[in-house]
Amino acid sequence: MTIISHDAPDYPVMNLQVAQHGLKQHQYCDDSCEARRYFTDLVPKLERADREVKPLRGTWNIW
């Protein structure tokens, strides 16, 4: 059994896949769930940033 905290993360989530996963984990929570409100607000912002940012030509992602 997995225990899910309903508090918003104490660190900024900057990864779209992680934010989408967090939103999926809390999709059935009610409106009092702080994590659900956090991820519901964050995911559209990260999706927009993902569409707008284009990789630089000639650069490599070494991470």
QUIVENZI-V895399 format. One record per residue. N is the residue number from 1. D_CENTER is the distance of its C-alpha to the mean C-alpha in Angstrom with 1 decimal. Layout:
{{N,D_CENTER} {N,D_CENTER}}
This chain:
{{1,22.8} {2,19.3} {3,18.8} {4,15.5} {5,15.1} {6,14.4} {7,13.9} {8,10.9} {9,10.2} {10,13.1} {11,11.5} {12,9.1} {13,5.8} {14,6.7} {15,5.9} {16,5.0} {17,6.3} {18,4.9} {19,1.5} {20,4.9} {21,6.8} {22,6.1} {23,6.9} {24,9.7} {25,11.0} {26,11.5} {27,12.7} {28,16.2} {29,16.1} {30,18.1} {31,17.4} {32,18.3} {33,15.2} {34,13.5} {35,10.2} {36,10.3} {37,11.1} {38,8.5} {39,5.5} {40,8.3} {41,8.9} {42,5.8} {43,5.1} {44,8.9} {45,9.1} {46,7.2} {47,9.2} {48,12.2} {49,12.0} {50,11.9} {51,15.0} {52,16.7} {53,16.6} {54,19.3} {55,20.3} {56,23.5} {57,26.5} {58,28.0} {59,25.1} {60,23.8} {61,20.5} {62,22.0} {63,19.0}}
